[in-house]
Amino acid sequence: MKPTGFLFRLFGPAALLALGGCAVGMNFQAPTAPDVASYTPAPLPPATVQAAGVAQHFDPGADISGEWWTLFHAPELNSLINTALAHNPTLDASQQTLIEAEENVRAEEGSFVPSLSGSFQAERERISSAELAGQGAGSLSSSAVIPPYSLYNASLSVSYTLDVFGGVRRQVESLQAQADYERYELEAAYLTLTANIVTAAVNEASLNAQVDATNKIIAVDHKQLDILTNQVSLGGAPMANVLSEQASLASTEATLPPLEAQLAEERNQLADYVGTFPAEFHEADFTLDSLDVPPDVPVSLPSALLAQRPDIAAAAAQLHEASANVGVATANMLPQITLSADVGQDALTVGTLFTPQNLLWSLVAGITQPIFEGGTLDARRKAAIAAFRASGAQYQSTVLAAFQNVADALQVLQFDAEALQAAQAAEAASAKSLAVTEDQVQLGGQPFTAELTAQTTYQNAVINRVKAQATRLADTAALFQALGGGWWNRQDVSKAAQCCGIIP
């Protein structure tokens, strides 16, 4: 019988028996969705109020685009995100971490089959006749000359630990859960990166508008100060007016450097997101006019949120890993059965190495049962159980936080629209007031300083409207992020989506 056939007949049934046995510990079942019908205490209205010409409509149960940021209709934003997805080092690190976890699973799966190793050894040796005589080698004289000889050995060794109690299976299960966790962490990194870029673009657009409006206010204040200074020199106004205007101008100028600093920081942050150095980042500035508010926003069903949020899926994977580790710790307390075999040939010449008379073999079966470990194994099992319970609590906390994120985003969008509507009304009123004041100044009914004051009031109203407009855009992006960002609709993660039953 060939050695390989012999080994298969020896270990094949044992391997099948081990794989078909029961694994100790808990068989993990994914947590079910909470029995919650809505995200907010009060039912959502069909749409927000109309602001800036757009009322955002809530679409319950609607799917989310895998490239949701394209709904802002900003080609510059789309290009920036595509660059970031290709070059961001954090994403690359997450991808490599996932590969590492998957390879660890494959490595551990090797324990399901016997380990096989082969060896060949050639030895040239000469022993003394005295040594042979001392061993009772017949009438051999101690002065006889023993010629050197060669010894050849070829052997095949195989060993296998029967996974009777499923310790290996639970270990593979644990590593697979860790790989699932890293996969969802990668998706979370994608989602966080894209949402951060959208938010940074909105902030940059807002800051650009605020800096522009503030510079206009400063220019108006300078004109006001020049007029008052001339009036004082002519004796037509008290010096107190000049001092008051100087204080007002200085106060306005003091608001400009922080805005410019924030703008510079946003630009540098965008450079970091796309994986380049700030000095090499030369993308065009974003403006609020280049970003559209999506008129239709999806509202995923609460029952679907668990599968859509990568952080919830990652928490479930950690719970699965902790469950499998309980089985591993339990199996380590039970007997370990090991089978091993060696088949080989010994010969003095290579030509006779594989002849039947030179065959040698051995079979060994062993069982090891921990008897006294100073409480170590029991303590490790209890620690694994505690870790499983902690993972369960952390999973529940993650789910609650996710539902809070969605509820916050949905409710905030309604208030954002109302705030923007009010800010637009204030801006429109200030514009009308400015127009009336300009007419009165031309007719001599108001001093020129009144027009300057009206211009300042109008620019302040513009700043308030800009902030409200940017907040609405940023909170819309936050809603898409809170709902999972549609990662299951991207082709590069179809495998992960299919494993979770999100897409067919």
Secondary structure, 3 states (H helix, E strand, C coil): CCHHHHHHHHHHHHHHHHHHCCCCCCCCCCCCCCCCCCCCCCCCCCECCCECCECCEEEECCCCCCCHHHHHCCHHHHHHHHHHHHHCHHHHHHHHHHHHHHHHHHHHHHHHCCEEEEEEEEEEECCCHHHHHHCCCCCCCCCCCCCCEEEEEEEEEEEEEECCCCHHHHHHHHHHHHHHHHHHHHHHHHHHHHHHHHHHHHHHHHHHHHHHHHHHHHHHHHHHHHHHHHHHHCCCCCHHHHHHHHHHHHHHHHHHHHHHHHHHHHHHHHHHHCCCCHHHCCCCCCCHHHCCCCCEEEECCHHHHHHHCHHHHHHHHHHHHHHHHHHHHHHCCCCEEEEEEEEEEEECCHHHCCCHHHEEEEEEEEEECCCCCCCHHHHHHHHHHHHHHHHHHHHHHHHHHHHHHHHHHHHHHHHHHHHHHHHHHHHHHHHHHHHHHHHHHHCCCCCHHHHHHHHHHHHHHHHHHHHHHHHHHHHHHHHHHHCCCCHHHCHHHHHHHHHCCCCC
